[in-house]
Amino acid sequence: MIAAFDDLDKVVRSWTYRESVIKPTLHQRATGYRLQFVEESDDDTTWTTTKLNDIVEWAAEKLKSWPDVNRMSFDIWDFKHSKDAEKFITLFHLSWDQ
């Protein structure tokens, strides 16, 4: 009987637990467009997860050869043209299941 409660507990926890979601955000600036990856979760987590680290590493590898794109910080890139930023966001959504 205890095993049944353990199984039920696992199922309930899986229903209530939601992994964080990484979203690319795009903002227009005077000199172009800024893309930043933002981590959202149901709880008040304030630290960076390994998922965000993996996505940032993937983005850095993909964007290092793109012209008119500059990495500004850990999770921020500046694009000269909105079309390039939007193309990259599409590539992100096709590559990362969330």
DSSP file (Angstrom, degrees, kcal/mol; ACC not computed):
  #  RESIDUE AA STRUCTURE BP1 BP2  ACC     N-H-->O    O-->H-N    N-H-->O    O-->H-N    TCO  KAPPA ALPHA  PHI   PSI    X-CA   Y-CA   Z-CA
    1    1 A M     >        0   0    0      0, 0.0     4,-1.6     0, 0.0     5,-0.1   0.000 360.0 360.0 360.0 -36.6    0.0    0.0    0.0
    2    2 A I  H  >  +     0   0    0      1,-0.2     4,-2.3     2,-0.2     5,-0.2   0.879 360.0  56.7 -63.3 -37.1    2.9    2.4    0.7
    3    3 A A  H  > S+     0   0    0      1,-0.2     4,-2.4     2,-0.2    -1,-0.2   0.875 103.7  53.8 -62.1 -36.8    4.2    1.8   -2.8
    4    4 A A  H  > S+     0   0    0      2,-0.2     4,-2.4     1,-0.2    -1,-0.2   0.901 108.9  48.1 -64.9 -40.6    0.9    2.9   -4.2
    5    5 A F  H  X S+     0   0    0     -4,-1.6     4,-2.6     2,-0.2    -2,-0.2   0.879 110.3  52.2 -66.8 -37.5    1.1    6.2   -2.2
    6    6 A D  H  X S+     0   0    0     -4,-2.3     4,-2.1     2,-0.2    -2,-0.2   0.915 110.9  47.4 -62.7 -42.9    4.6    6.7   -3.4
    7    7 A D  H  X S+     0   0    0     -4,-2.4     4,-2.0     2,-0.2    -2,-0.2   0.916 112.5  49.1 -64.1 -43.2    3.5    6.3   -7.0
    8    8 A L  H  X S+     0   0    0     -4,-2.4     4,-2.6     1,-0.2    -2,-0.2   0.903 109.2  53.1 -62.5 -41.6    0.6    8.6   -6.5
    9    9 A D  H  X S+     0   0    0     -4,-2.6     4,-2.5     1,-0.2    -1,-0.2   0.906 108.0  50.6 -60.3 -42.8    3.0   11.2   -4.9
   10   10 A K  H  X S+     0   0    0     -4,-2.1     4,-2.0     2,-0.2    -1,-0.2   0.902 111.2  48.5 -61.9 -41.9    5.3   11.0   -8.0
   11   11 A V  H  X S+     0   0    0     -4,-2.0     4,-1.6     2,-0.2    -2,-0.2   0.935 112.1  47.8 -65.3 -46.3    2.3   11.6  -10.4
   12   12 A V  H  X S+     0   0    0     -4,-2.6     4,-1.9     1,-0.2    -2,-0.2   0.911 111.3  51.1 -62.4 -42.5    1.0   14.6   -8.4
   13   13 A R  H  X S+     0   0    0     -4,-2.5     4,-2.1     1,-0.2    -1,-0.2   0.891 107.4  53.2 -62.4 -38.8    4.5   16.1   -8.2
   14   14 A S  H  < S+     0   0    0     -4,-2.0    -1,-0.2     1,-0.2    -2,-0.2   0.831 109.3  49.9 -66.9 -30.2    4.9   15.7  -12.0
   15   15 A W  H  < S+     0   0    0     -4,-1.6    -1,-0.2     1,-0.2    -2,-0.2   0.864 116.9  39.5 -72.1 -36.2    1.6   17.6  -12.5
   16   16 A T  H  < S+     0   0    0     -4,-1.9     2,-0.5    -5,-0.1    -2,-0.2   0.697  98.3  86.2 -89.9 -19.8    2.5   20.4  -10.2
   17   17 A Y     <  -     0   0    0     -4,-2.1     2,-0.5    -5,-0.2    -4,-0.0  -0.703  55.2-175.2 -87.0 127.8    6.2   20.8  -11.2
   18   18 A R        -     0   0    0     -2,-0.5    24,-0.4     3,-0.0    25,-0.2  -0.985  19.8-133.7-123.9 124.8    6.8   23.0  -14.2
   19   19 A E        -     0   0    0     -2,-0.5    23,-0.0     1,-0.1    21,-0.0  -0.347  36.7 -92.1 -70.1 155.7   10.3   23.4  -15.6
   20   20 A S        -     0   0    0     21,-0.1     2,-0.4     1,-0.0    21,-0.2  -0.300  36.5-138.3 -67.1 155.8   11.5   26.9  -16.4
   21   21 A V  E     -A   40   0A   0     19,-3.2    19,-3.1    -3,-0.1     2,-0.6  -0.957   5.1-145.1-118.5 134.2   11.0   28.2  -19.9
   22   22 A I  E     -A   39   0A   0     -2,-0.4    17,-0.2    17,-0.2    15,-0.0  -0.879  20.5-173.7-100.6 124.8   13.6   30.2  -21.8
   23   23 A K  E     -A   38   0A   0     15,-3.1    15,-3.0    -2,-0.6     2,-0.5  -0.964  21.5-134.4-121.8 133.1   12.2   32.9  -24.0
   24   24 A P  E     -A   37   0A   0      0, 0.0     2,-0.4     0, 0.0    13,-0.2  -0.727  24.7-162.1 -81.0 130.9   14.1   35.1  -26.5
   25   25 A T  E     -A   36   0A   0     11,-3.2    11,-2.3    -2,-0.5     2,-0.4  -0.916   2.3-156.8-114.6 143.3   13.0   38.7  -26.1
   26   26 A L  E     -A   35   0A   0     -2,-0.4     2,-0.4     9,-0.2     9,-0.2  -0.973  10.6-178.7-124.3 129.6   13.6   41.4  -28.8
   27   27 A H  E     -A   34   0A   0      7,-2.4     7,-3.2    -2,-0.4     2,-0.3  -0.987  25.6-125.8-128.9 135.9   13.7   45.1  -28.1
   28   28 A Q  E     -A   33   0A   0     -2,-0.4     2,-0.3     5,-0.2     5,-0.2  -0.621  32.3-177.7 -78.7 137.5   14.3   47.9  -30.6
   29   29 A R  E >   -A   32   0A   0      3,-3.5     3,-0.9    -2,-0.3     0, 0.0  -0.783  42.8-100.0-126.9 171.2   17.2   50.3  -29.8
   30   30 A A  T 3  S+     0   0    0     -2,-0.3     3,-0.1     1,-0.2    -2,-0.0   0.821 123.7  38.6 -62.5 -30.9   18.5   53.4  -31.4
   31   31 A T  T 3  S-     0   0    0      1,-0.1     2,-0.3    48,-0.0    -1,-0.2   0.333 130.4 -66.3-104.7   6.6   21.3   51.4  -33.0
   32   32 A G  E <  S-A   29   0A   0     -3,-0.9    -3,-3.5     2,-0.0     2,-0.4  -0.989  75.3 -35.2 150.2-139.0   19.4   48.2  -33.9
   33   33 A Y  E     -AB  28  79A   0     46,-3.1    46,-3.6    -2,-0.3     2,-0.5  -0.983  41.4-148.7-132.0 135.6   17.7   45.3  -32.1
   34   34 A R  E     -AB  27  78A   0     -7,-3.2    -7,-2.4    -2,-0.4     2,-0.5  -0.907   8.9-164.4-110.0 126.2   18.7   43.7  -28.8
   35   35 A L  E     +AB  26  77A   0     42,-3.2    42,-2.6    -2,-0.5     2,-0.4  -0.921  11.8 175.0-107.9 131.7   17.9   40.0  -28.2
   36   36 A Q  E     -AB  25  76A   0    -11,-2.3   -11,-3.2    -2,-0.5     2,-0.5  -0.999  28.1-131.0-135.6 138.8   18.0   38.6  -24.7
   37   37 A F  E     -A   24   0A   0     38,-1.7     2,-0.4    -2,-0.4    38,-0.1  -0.784  26.9-166.3 -87.2 128.3   17.2   35.2  -23.4
   38   38 A V  E     -A   23   0A   0    -15,-3.0   -15,-3.1    -2,-0.5     2,-0.5  -0.959  11.5-142.9-120.3 132.0   14.9   35.4  -20.3
   39   39 A E  E     -A   22   0A   0     -2,-0.4     2,-0.4   -17,-0.2   -17,-0.2  -0.827  18.9-173.1 -96.7 127.1   14.2   32.5  -18.0
   40   40 A E  E     +A   21   0A   0    -19,-3.1   -19,-3.2    -2,-0.5     2,-0.3  -0.953   8.6 166.5-119.9 138.6   10.6   32.2  -16.6
   41   41 A S        -     0   0    0     -2,-0.4   -21,-0.1     2,-0.3   -22,-0.1  -0.956  44.4-116.9-144.4 164.6    9.4   29.8  -14.0
   42   42 A D  S    S+     0   0    0    -24,-0.4     2,-0.1    -2,-0.3    -1,-0.1   0.801  98.0  55.7 -72.4 -29.1    6.4   29.3  -11.8
   43   43 A D  S    S-     0   0    0    -25,-0.2    -2,-0.3     1,-0.0     2,-0.2  -0.282 102.4 -94.7 -95.2-174.2    8.5   29.7   -8.6
   44   44 A D        +     0   0    0     -2,-0.1     2,-0.1     2,-0.0    -2,-0.1  -0.133  60.5 159.7 -94.6  38.1   10.7   32.6   -7.5
   45   45 A T        +     0   0    0     -2,-0.2    -4,-0.1     1,-0.1     0, 0.0  -0.407  14.9 176.1 -63.8 130.8   13.9   31.0   -8.8
   46   46 A T        +     0   0    0     -2,-0.1     2,-0.2     2,-0.1    -1,-0.1   0.411  49.1  88.1-117.2  -0.7   16.5   33.7   -9.3
   47   47 A W  S    S-     0   0    0      1,-0.0     2,-0.4     0, 0.0    -2,-0.0  -0.604  82.7-102.8 -98.1 162.9   19.5   31.6  -10.3
   48   48 A T        -     0   0    0     -2,-0.2     2,-0.1     1,-0.0    -2,-0.1  -0.673  35.6-142.0 -84.1 131.3   20.5   30.5  -13.8
   49   49 A T     >  -     0   0    0     -2,-0.4     4,-1.8     1,-0.1     3,-0.1  -0.407  24.3-110.1 -87.5 167.9   19.7   26.9  -14.7
   50   50 A T  H  > S+     0   0    0      1,-0.2     4,-2.6     2,-0.2     5,-0.2   0.801 117.3  63.5 -66.7 -27.0   21.8   24.6  -16.8
   51   51 A K  H  > S+     0   0    0      2,-0.2     4,-2.2     1,-0.2    -1,-0.2   0.926 103.4  46.5 -63.2 -44.1   19.1   24.9  -19.5
   52   52 A L  H  > S+     0   0    0      1,-0.2     4,-2.7     2,-0.2     5,-0.2   0.919 111.8  51.7 -63.5 -42.5   19.8   28.6  -19.9
   53   53 A N  H  X S+     0   0    0     -4,-1.8     4,-2.4     1,-0.2    -2,-0.2   0.916 109.7  49.5 -59.1 -43.3   23.5   27.9  -20.0
   54   54 A D  H  X S+     0   0    0     -4,-2.6     4,-2.2     1,-0.2    -1,-0.2   0.900 112.3  47.7 -62.9 -41.3   23.0   25.3  -22.7
   55   55 A I  H  X S+     0   0    0     -4,-2.2     4,-2.8     2,-0.2    -2,-0.2   0.906 111.3  50.1 -67.7 -41.8   20.9   27.7  -24.8
   56   56 A V  H  X S+     0   0    0     -4,-2.7     4,-2.6     2,-0.2    -2,-0.2   0.909 111.4  48.7 -64.2 -41.7   23.4   30.6  -24.4
   57   57 A E  H  X S+     0   0    0     -4,-2.4     4,-2.0    -5,-0.2    -1,-0.2   0.916 112.3  49.1 -62.7 -42.3   26.2   28.3  -25.5
   58   58 A W  H  X S+     0   0    0     -4,-2.2     4,-2.4     2,-0.2    -2,-0.2   0.931 112.5  47.8 -61.2 -46.4   24.2   27.1  -28.5
   59   59 A A  H  X S+     0   0    0     -4,-2.8     4,-2.9     1,-0.2     5,-0.2   0.905 109.3  53.1 -62.9 -42.3   23.4   30.7  -29.4
   60   60 A A  H  X S+     0   0    0     -4,-2.6     4,-1.2     1,-0.2    -1,-0.2   0.907 110.8  47.4 -60.4 -41.7   27.0   31.8  -29.1
   61   61 A E  H  < S+     0   0    0     -4,-2.0     4,-0.3     1,-0.2     3,-0.2   0.921 115.7  44.3 -65.8 -43.9   28.1   29.1  -31.4
   62   62 A K  H >< S+     0   0    0     -4,-2.4     3,-0.6     1,-0.2    -2,-0.2   0.891 117.7  43.6 -67.1 -40.1   25.4   29.8  -34.0
   63   63 A L  H >< S+     0   0    0     -4,-2.9     3,-1.3     1,-0.2    -1,-0.2   0.585  87.4  87.1 -87.7 -10.2   25.8   33.6  -34.0
   64   64 A K  T 3< S+     0   0    0     -4,-1.2    -1,-0.2     1,-0.3    -2,-0.1   0.785  96.9  40.6 -63.8 -24.3   29.6   33.8  -34.0
   65   65 A S  T <  S+     0   0    0     -3,-0.6    -1,-0.3    -4,-0.3    -2,-0.1   0.435  89.7 108.3-101.4  -0.2   29.7   33.7  -37.8
   66   66 A W    X   -     0   0    0     -3,-1.3     3,-0.8    -4,-0.1     2,-0.1  -0.625  68.0-129.5 -79.4 130.3   26.7   36.0  -38.4
   67   67 A P  T 3  S+     0   0    0      0, 0.0    13,-0.2     0, 0.0     3,-0.1  -0.438  88.0  23.6 -73.4 154.3   27.6   39.4  -39.8
   68   68 A D  T 3  S+     0   0    0      1,-0.2    12,-2.0    -2,-0.1     2,-0.4   0.758  96.7 112.7  63.5  27.5   26.1   42.5  -38.1
   69   69 A V  E <   -C   79   0A   0     -3,-0.8     2,-0.4    10,-0.2    10,-0.2  -0.999  43.2-173.8-129.8 130.2   25.6   40.7  -34.8
   70   70 A N  E     -C   78   0A   0      8,-2.5     8,-3.2    -2,-0.4     2,-0.5  -0.981  23.4-131.0-125.8 134.4   27.6   41.5  -31.6
   71   71 A R  E     +C   77   0A   0     -2,-0.4     6,-0.3     6,-0.2     3,-0.1  -0.723  24.7 178.9 -81.8 127.5   27.5   39.7  -28.3
   72   72 A M  E     -     0   0A   0      4,-2.5     2,-0.3    -2,-0.5     5,-0.2   0.764  59.9 -22.9-101.9 -32.2   27.0   42.2  -25.5
   73   73 A S  E >  S-C   76   0A   0      3,-1.5     3,-0.8     1,-0.0    -1,-0.2  -0.870  91.2 -55.6-160.3-168.2   27.0   40.1  -22.4
   74   74 A F  T 3  S+     0   0    0     -2,-0.3    -1,-0.0     1,-0.2    -3,-0.0   0.884 132.5   9.2 -49.3 -49.9   26.3   36.5  -21.2
   75   75 A D  T 3  S+     0   0    0    -38,-0.1   -38,-1.7   -16,-0.0     2,-0.4   0.078 111.2  91.9-124.0  22.6   22.8   36.3  -22.7
   76   76 A I  E <   +BC  36  73A   0     -3,-0.8    -4,-2.5   -40,-0.2    -3,-1.5  -0.973  42.4 177.7-127.9 133.0   22.4   39.4  -24.8
   77   77 A W  E     -BC  35  71A   0    -42,-2.6   -42,-3.2    -2,-0.4     2,-0.5  -0.985  19.1-142.3-129.5 143.2   23.2   40.0  -28.5
   78   78 A D  E     -BC  34  70A   0     -8,-3.2    -8,-2.5    -2,-0.4     2,-0.4  -0.917  15.5-164.2-105.7 130.3   22.7   43.1  -30.6
   79   79 A F  E     -BC  33  69A   0    -46,-3.6   -46,-3.1    -2,-0.5   -10,-0.2  -0.880  17.7-149.0-110.3 142.3   21.5   42.8  -34.2
   80   80 A K  S    S+     0   0    0    -12,-2.0     2,-0.4    -2,-0.4    -1,-0.1   0.848  85.8  40.8 -76.3 -34.2   21.8   45.5  -36.8
   81   81 A H     >  -     0   0    0    -13,-0.3     4,-1.6     1,-0.1     3,-0.3  -0.929  69.5-141.8-122.3 139.2   18.6   44.4  -38.6
   82   82 A S  H  > S+     0   0    0     -2,-0.4     4,-2.9     1,-0.2     5,-0.3   0.849 101.9  62.6 -64.4 -34.1   15.3   43.1  -37.3
   83   83 A K  H  > S+     0   0    0      1,-0.2     4,-2.0     2,-0.2    -1,-0.2   0.902 104.6  46.9 -60.0 -41.6   15.0   40.6  -40.1
   84   84 A D  H  > S+     0   0    0     -3,-0.3     4,-2.2     2,-0.2    -1,-0.2   0.908 112.6  49.2 -66.9 -42.0   18.2   38.8  -38.8
   85   85 A A  H  X S+     0   0    0     -4,-1.6     4,-2.3     1,-0.2    -2,-0.2   0.918 112.6  47.3 -63.6 -43.6   17.0   38.9  -35.2
   86   86 A E  H  X S+     0   0    0     -4,-2.9     4,-2.0     2,-0.2    -1,-0.2   0.867 110.0  53.2 -67.0 -36.4   13.6   37.4  -36.2
   87   87 A K  H  X S+     0   0    0     -4,-2.0     4,-2.2    -5,-0.3    -1,-0.2   0.910 110.0  48.4 -63.4 -41.9   15.3   34.8  -38.3
   88   88 A F  H  X S+     0   0    0     -4,-2.2     4,-2.6     2,-0.2    -2,-0.2   0.901 108.7  52.8 -66.6 -39.9   17.5   33.7  -35.3
   89   89 A I  H  X S+     0   0    0     -4,-2.3     4,-2.3     2,-0.2    -1,-0.2   0.897 109.2  50.3 -61.7 -39.6   14.4   33.6  -33.0
   90   90 A T  H  X S+     0   0    0     -4,-2.0     4,-2.0     2,-0.2    -1,-0.2   0.923 109.7  50.3 -62.8 -44.4   12.7   31.3  -35.5
   91   91 A L  H  X S+     0   0    0     -4,-2.2     4,-1.6     1,-0.2    -2,-0.2   0.900 109.0  52.9 -59.4 -41.7   15.8   29.1  -35.6
   92   92 A F  H  X S+     0   0    0     -4,-2.6     4,-2.4     1,-0.2     3,-0.3   0.942 109.3  47.4 -58.6 -49.3   15.8   29.0  -31.8
   93   93 A H  H  < S+     0   0    0     -4,-2.3    -1,-0.2     1,-0.2    -2,-0.2   0.832 112.9  49.2 -66.0 -31.8   12.2   27.9  -31.6
   94   94 A L  H  < S+     0   0    0     -4,-2.0    -1,-0.2    -5,-0.2    -2,-0.2   0.771 117.3  41.7 -74.8 -25.5   12.8   25.2  -34.3
   95   95 A S  H  < S+     0   0    0     -4,-1.6     2,-0.6    -3,-0.3    -2,-0.2   0.770 109.7  56.1 -93.6 -28.8   15.9   23.9  -32.4
   96   96 A W     <  -     0   0    0     -4,-2.4     2,-0.5    -5,-0.2    -1,-0.2  -0.920  69.9-148.3-116.8 114.7   14.7   24.0  -28.8
   97   97 A D              0   0    0     -2,-0.6    -3,-0.1     1,-0.2    -4,-0.0  -0.666 360.0 360.0 -78.3 124.3   11.6   22.1  -27.6
   98   98 A Q              0   0    0     -2,-0.5    -1,-0.2    -5,-0.2    -5,-0.0   0.337 360.0 360.0-133.2 360.0   10.0   23.9  -24.7
